[in-house]
């Protein structure tokens, strides 16, 4: 039996009939991640089973030749009451393609029967066949190797450069020469090792009370050594004290007005002078966390401890020179010789001529595609890491 996935989903919503999720073995499941197909019950006749990847007739707003799958539209309807953050994260968690925020309301209105979808809904000449054990899956076409692609891949592998760390560089290849360092250690390094051991033994035998003040000062210095990022206090800035934490920690951009409204609903009527941002990274020894401090004024900077300007590593500017008047370096050309400069703007805006000679990195944020925010944040951290290694 041939069926239209879009019509089936819309009719099930109109009739208040739940859509059942099925695994590959046709067992019921509660999550779309484990599901392979969706079963639509009918008022008369047998239920209709459709693969969750089956394309519908509803086109994407950003690509009219691409259509949403029935699984994507089911998530849009299932998460119709979710917050913006939960709505965006649900697509990644469930393993289906993303639906832009701009399409959310339009899709929900169409599925609820409140609109006809307009030009977004195609005629659908070829219906999608049912899925499930009653219908054998059509055999896949035999893969034919493209000779040009094969030659290109061989050339690419031949020119590949393997990145090494301190562990892999010490490994010996199967055809490599194996050196015995035992005699070298015994004959040359034994005296040096013995001297180092004696120095450590003498240091450990030193009086303990004298080490206490050093440990206290060291801990105090470590506590105040968090890197600092300064942003603009301008109301037109894309990154503000309201949305900077979510943007840099979670990789999700939310406009300052929306972020402020959400905080106020939770009882936070005033923004903090200092925002703590925790950056988590995976390293050879596991996950590491680095704490950064974000401020938008010199007054907030002075609350970060002694010599805060020595810890400022980045300044996010809006291209307005008045931002730098209370700074240690008033001239932006001099300022961005000492700190990393970042300029955020919308993806469809033209380049700002004011920052052309300031030695800043321009980064663009898409107005609608929230799945690109993580790429922007990753590039931001890479720029900071490169600057700090100079």
Phi and psi in degrees as a GROMACS rama.xvg file:
@    title "Ramachandran Plot"
@    xaxis  label "Phi"
@    yaxis  label "Psi"
@TYPE xy
-92.5959  139.319  UNK-2
-141.312  156.152  UNK-3
-98.6699  112.481  UNK-4
-59.1578  -39.4329  UNK-5
-65.6197  -44.1112  UNK-6
-66.3083  -37.3351  UNK-7
-63.6047  -45.1951  UNK-8
-65.7151  -42.7067  UNK-9
-66.437  -39.101  UNK-10
-69.5311  -36.3076  UNK-11
-64.0826  -38.6399  UNK-12
-67.6061  -41.8838  UNK-13
-64.5596  -35.9504  UNK-14
-89.8302  2.01619  UNK-15
58.2232  34.4252  UNK-16
-96.3864  124.468  UNK-17
-66.5179  146.236  UNK-18
-93.1173  127.64  UNK-19
-96.4309  133.939  UNK-20
-93.0238  134.676  UNK-21
-124.332  144.085  UNK-22
-79.1978  -179.189  UNK-23
-64.2639  -25.3461  UNK-24
-94.6256  16.3941  UNK-25
65.5209  25.9843  UNK-26
-92.2377  140.683  UNK-27
-64.2898  144.584  UNK-28
-141.808  164.082  UNK-29
-105.237  -8.07723  UNK-30
-121.75  143.525  UNK-31
-70.0755  -23.0678  UNK-32
-61.3483  -41.8497  UNK-33
-85.9862  -9.78475  UNK-34
-83.4762  148.158  UNK-35
-111.582  -19.2799  UNK-36
-154.481  168.045  UNK-37
-119.979  135.766  UNK-38
-109.96  125.36  UNK-39
-107.046  117.935  UNK-40
-75.0219  148.178  UNK-41
-116.381  149.715  UNK-42
-65.2727  -28.4528  UNK-43
-143.972  133.151  UNK-44
99.7704  -177.91  UNK-45
-76.9032  151.17  UNK-46
-62.5489  155.702  UNK-47
-110.004  129.53  UNK-48
-109.58  128.833  UNK-49
-128.902  135.417  UNK-50
-60.357  144.767  UNK-51
-69.1553  -21.1455  UNK-52
-86.6126  0.190361  UNK-53
-62.5383  130.452  UNK-54
-73.9576  142.58  UNK-55
-101.747  -174.194  UNK-56
-94.2875  7.13024  UNK-57
-93.1563  116.736  UNK-58
-86.8741  151.987  UNK-59
-72.3637  147.264  UNK-60
-72.8785  -27.7115  UNK-61
-92.0633  -5.16412  UNK-62
-157.034  94.0046  UNK-63
-67.6033  -12.441  UNK-64
-92.5313  -1.40047  UNK-65
-112.16  144.254  UNK-66
-123.329  147.989  UNK-67
-72.3247  147.78  UNK-68
-81.5495  163.376  UNK-69
-67.0018  -29.6097  UNK-70
-65.528  -40.5135  UNK-71
-63.4008  -45.2362  UNK-72
-66.2306  -33.4499  UNK-73
-64.2002  -39.6077  UNK-74
-65.6165  -41.0213  UNK-75
-58.5516  -43.4667  UNK-76
-73.1221  -40.241  UNK-77
-65.0871  -32.0065  UNK-78
-102.707  29.4303  UNK-79
-66.3231  -26.2538  UNK-80
-101.518  4.81607  UNK-81
-77.9187  158.697  UNK-82
-70.9133  168.122  UNK-83
-59.6478  -42.8852  UNK-84
-65.1348  -47.8095  UNK-85
-65.3584  -35.1114  UNK-86
-62.5968  -44.3628  UNK-87
-69.3682  -40.1949  UNK-88
-73.4196  -23.2488  UNK-89
-65.5002  -33.3039  UNK-90
-66.9714  -41.127  UNK-91
-66.8885  -41.5364  UNK-92
-67.0945  -34.627  UNK-93
-89.7062  -7.59432  UNK-94
76.193  29.6469  UNK-95
-118.174  163.528  UNK-96
-63.5029  154.289  UNK-97
-76.7308  146.187  UNK-98
-112.847  118.025  UNK-99
-58.6805  153.999  UNK-100
-59.8831  -34.1148  UNK-101
-63.1723  -25.4681  UNK-102
-92.8816  -9.43753  UNK-103
-59.168  -54.896  UNK-104
-65.3711  -39.32  UNK-105
-64.4769  -41.9525  UNK-106
-65.7104  -44.3906  UNK-107
-63.6796  -39.127  UNK-108
-64.2661  -40.4534  UNK-109
-67.185  -44.838  UNK-110
-64.8245  -32.187  UNK-111
-79.405  -5.57971  UNK-112
83.257  14.2607  UNK-113
-86.8487  -13.3292  UNK-114
-146.819  163.214  UNK-115
-94.6239  -0.456022  UNK-116
83.6622  -19.8442  UNK-117
62.0817  -139.295  UNK-118
-71.9692  -10.2742  UNK-119
-71.8403  -22.3248  UNK-120
-101.511  117.878  UNK-121
-83.1394  177.015  UNK-122
-77.7099  -29.8491  UNK-123
68.7928  72.1688  UNK-124
-73.5158  -31.5145  UNK-125
-112.003  105.143  UNK-126
-68.8844  160.354  UNK-127
-93.0396  131.447  UNK-128
-70.5361  157.668  UNK-129
-68.9887  158.481  UNK-130
-113.334  172.674  UNK-131
119.067  175.009  UNK-132
-65.9784  -21.9767  UNK-133
-73.619  -16.9985  UNK-134
-119.031  113.74  UNK-135
-67.7032  143.828  UNK-136
-74.8279  135.085  UNK-137
-64.7679  137.279  UNK-138
-63.9006  143.54  UNK-139
-76.6169  150.865  UNK-140
-68.8299  139.1  UNK-141
-61.9086  133.608  UNK-142
-74.817  128.18  UNK-143
-110.488  125.923  UNK-144
-72.2928  129.574  UNK-145
-85.2163  118.542  UNK-146
-61.5498  -37.696  UNK-147
-65.7659  -42.1694  UNK-148
-64.3628  -38.746  UNK-149
-63.7087  -43.7082  UNK-150
-64.6572  -39.3122  UNK-151
-65.0774  -41.148  UNK-152
-65.5563  -38.9649  UNK-153
-63.3371  -42.0053  UNK-154
-65.5437  -39.2705  UNK-155
-64.9567  -42.5805  UNK-156
-66.7395  -34.4918  UNK-157
-67.6781  -30.9439  UNK-158
-96.7567  7.22727  UNK-159
-68.4046  136.705  UNK-160
-109.27  118.499  UNK-161
-83.653  124.373  UNK-162
-79.6685  136.416  UNK-163
-123.019  152.676  UNK-164
-114.576  -171.452  UNK-165
-69.0199  -16.7571  UNK-166
-87.879  -47.1068  UNK-167
-70.2238  -26.5104  UNK-168
-69.1914  -20.1669  UNK-169
-88.4992  -5.57599  UNK-170
-77.1724  148.131  UNK-171
-102.765  128.489  UNK-172
-70.915  160.837  UNK-173
-61.1575  -32.7897  UNK-174
-100.517  5.59383  UNK-175
-80.9134  167.181  UNK-176
-85.1519  131.445  UNK-177
-97.9622  120.319  UNK-178
-100.617  141.152  UNK-179
-99.7125  111.226  UNK-180
-94.3354  4.77692  UNK-181
-63.6769  -45.4705  UNK-182
-67.1743  -34.5982  UNK-183
-64.4364  -42.4876  UNK-184
-65.3633  -42.6395  UNK-185
-67.9931  -42.3892  UNK-186
-85.2558  -32.8821  UNK-187
-109.966  -44.041  UNK-188
-89.7171  -10.9736  UNK-189
-61.8176  -42.2624  UNK-190
-65.0132  -40.6624  UNK-191
-67.2165  -39.9115  UNK-192
-65.5189  -39.8127  UNK-193
-63.7139  -41.8598  UNK-194
-65.2662  -39.0954  UNK-195
-65.6284  -39.2583  UNK-196
-63.561  -40.6774  UNK-197
-64.4375  -39.8291  UNK-198
-65.5586  -39.2637  UNK-199
-67.8045  -38.0376  UNK-200
-64.3258  -40.6497  UNK-201
-67.2705  -35.0562  UNK-202
-69.6233  -37.3696  UNK-203
-70.9557  -23.2729  UNK-204
-83.4827  -0.657217  UNK-205
-67.826  156.091  UNK-206
-59.1792  135.329  UNK-207
-70.0754  -37.3426  UNK-208
-59.7889  -32.91  UNK-209
-69.0633  -21.0462  UNK-210
-81.1121  -18.2109  UNK-211
-62.3833  -48.9052  UNK-212
-61.6451  -35.0337  UNK-213
-64.3926  -42.7667  UNK-214
-64.0229  -38.7257  UNK-215
-64.6089  -44.5005  UNK-216
-65.7393  -38.3995  UNK-217
-64.8203  -43.34  UNK-218
-64.0018  -38.6768  UNK-219
-66.4626  -40.0299  UNK-220
-66.2703  -39.777  UNK-221
-65.4872  -36.5437  UNK-222
-64.5219  -32.0855  UNK-223
-97.626  9.74179  UNK-224
-97.5783  14.6092  UNK-225
-67.1205  132.072  UNK-226
-61.561  150.085  UNK-227
-119.027  136.292  UNK-228
-117.082  125.326  UNK-229
-103.286  133.269  UNK-230
-120.154  168.043  UNK-231
-80.8854  146.152  UNK-232
-90.6451  7.64907  UNK-233
-65.5916  137.456  UNK-234
-67.2979  -16.1259  UNK-235
-89.6496  -1.14469  UNK-236
-69.3409  137.885  UNK-237
-69.5299  -35.0917  UNK-238
-107.176  118.646  UNK-239
-127.729  179.089  UNK-240
-67.7025  -16.2345  UNK-241
-79.4799  -37.5318  UNK-242
-115.024  0.0160464  UNK-243
-67.9815  -35.895  UNK-244
-65.8862  -48.6013  UNK-245
-64.5789  -36.2245  UNK-246
-67.1021  -48.6836  UNK-247
-80.4962  -27.8653  UNK-248
-88.1522  -42.8685  UNK-249
-104.854  -12.0254  UNK-250
70.3987  33.4814  UNK-251
-127.515  118.773  UNK-252
-87.5665  133.378  UNK-253
-134.433  132.273  UNK-254
-57.576  153.672  UNK-255
-61.5279  -38.026  UNK-256
-65.402  -42.6601  UNK-257
-66.7372  -43.0152  UNK-258
-63.5725  -39.9913  UNK-259
-66.4034  -40.3682  UNK-260
-63.838  -38.9755  UNK-261
-65.2267  -41.062  UNK-262
-66.0543  -39.6644  UNK-263
-67.0804  -34.1886  UNK-264
-64.7507  -26.242  UNK-265
-89.9772  4.31264  UNK-266
96.0291  1.86  UNK-267
-91.8847  93.4427  UNK-268
-83.7963  -20.9957  UNK-269
-127.574  143.527  UNK-270
-80.8829  148.516  UNK-271
-73.8502  153.424  UNK-272
-72.2851  -28.6839  UNK-273
-131.681  129.02  UNK-274
-110.827  126.39  UNK-275
-87.5218  125.873  UNK-276
-117.646  124.275  UNK-277
-103.683  120.772  UNK-278
-103.914  118.749  UNK-279
-104.727  133.179  UNK-280
-135.642  150.787  UNK-281
-94.7376  124.53  UNK-282
-122.254  -178.292  UNK-283
-59.4741  -29.2595  UNK-284
-100.49  9.45671  UNK-285
117.006  -164.267  UNK-286
-80.0588  133.213  UNK-287
-119.247  149.802  UNK-288
-125.122  127.907  UNK-289
-116.823  132.036  UNK-290
-97.9057  131.15  UNK-291
-117.013  151.804  UNK-292
-111.229  134.505  UNK-293
-117.91  128.231  UNK-294
-132.575  158.671  UNK-295
-122.763  13.9266  UNK-296
-154.904  161.614  UNK-297
-68.6125  -32.5711  UNK-298
-61.6408  -43.1666  UNK-299
-66.8905  -33.279  UNK-300
-64.4126  -38.6496  UNK-301
-66.0948  -17.9038  UNK-302
-84.5154  2.04732  UNK-303
-92.3563  10.1009  UNK-304
105.993  -169.154  UNK-305
-77.0057  147.216  UNK-306
48.3364  54.7854  UNK-307
-67.2454  -28.1629  UNK-308
-65.7509  -24.906  UNK-309
-70.4708  -16.7555  UNK-310
-105.645  -2.34195  UNK-311
-73.3814  119.079  UNK-312
-110.608  -14.8774  UNK-313
-151.52  141.612  UNK-314
-126.7  122.603  UNK-315
-95.8104  119.594  UNK-316
-113.359  157.33  UNK-317
-103.706  5.74009  UNK-318
87.094  8.4713  UNK-319
-103.789  122.014  UNK-320
-68.8606  -21.1556  UNK-321
-65.7451  -19.5851  UNK-322
-59.2576  -29.4427  UNK-323
-95.0037  -0.445405  UNK-324
-58.4825  -43.1862  UNK-325
-85.8461  3.17136  UNK-326
-76.3322  168.213  UNK-327
-65.3473  -37.5526  UNK-328
-115.333  111.785  UNK-329
-77.0311  -38.3254  UNK-330
-74.0001  122.061  UNK-331
-61.5738  -30.6992  UNK-332
-66.1104  -38.2662  UNK-333
-74.2102  -38.0877  UNK-334
-59.527  -46.1277  UNK-335
-84.3275  8.76021  UNK-336
-84.5525  -24.1325  UNK-337
-101.515  -27.0394  UNK-338
-130.382  160.6  UNK-339
-78.0404  130.521  UNK-340
-102.289  132.182  UNK-341
-127.063  135.874  UNK-342
-127.014  110.428  UNK-343
-90.7633  139.638  UNK-344
-152.143  165.932  UNK-345
-68.0467  153.46  UNK-346
-66.8115  -25.9021  UNK-347
-101.555  11.8444  UNK-348
-90.3304  148.179  UNK-349
-74.8862  161.301  UNK-350
-63.1847  141.784  UNK-351
-84.7701  115.027  UNK-352
-65.9084  -19.3936  UNK-353
-66.7957  -30.3121  UNK-354
-99.331  6.66788  UNK-355
-62.5982  -36.9436  UNK-356
-103.385  17.6402  UNK-357
-99.1061  -1.71233  UNK-358
61.7298  47.9199  UNK-359
-115.8  156.85  UNK-360
-96.7954  122.85  UNK-361
-86.9438  128.451  UNK-362
-126.115  135.658  UNK-363
-111.802  135.526  UNK-364
-110.418  128.363  UNK-365
-74.7334  138.984  UNK-366
-68.7285  -31.6993  UNK-367
-118.965  -36.2328  UNK-368
-83.7413  91.2785  UNK-369
-70.4775  -19.5058  UNK-370
-71.3977  -12.1923  UNK-371
-88.4842  -5.59825  UNK-372
-63.7111  -38.7946  UNK-373
-61.9372  -36.0131  UNK-374
-65.1342  -40.5317  UNK-375
-64.5083  -43.8425  UNK-376
-65.8018  -40.9576  UNK-377
-61.5597  -40.7764  UNK-378
-65.9956  -35.6155  UNK-379
-60.386  -48.356  UNK-380
-66.7044  -35.8692  UNK-381
-62.9374  -39.605  UNK-382
-63.5859  -41.0212  UNK-383
-66.2209  -40.2567  UNK-384
-64.1647  -41.9352  UNK-385
-63.7141  -41.2278  UNK-386
-65.5258  -39.7571  UNK-387
-71.9125  -21.7615  UNK-388
-84.4203  -4.51903  UNK-389
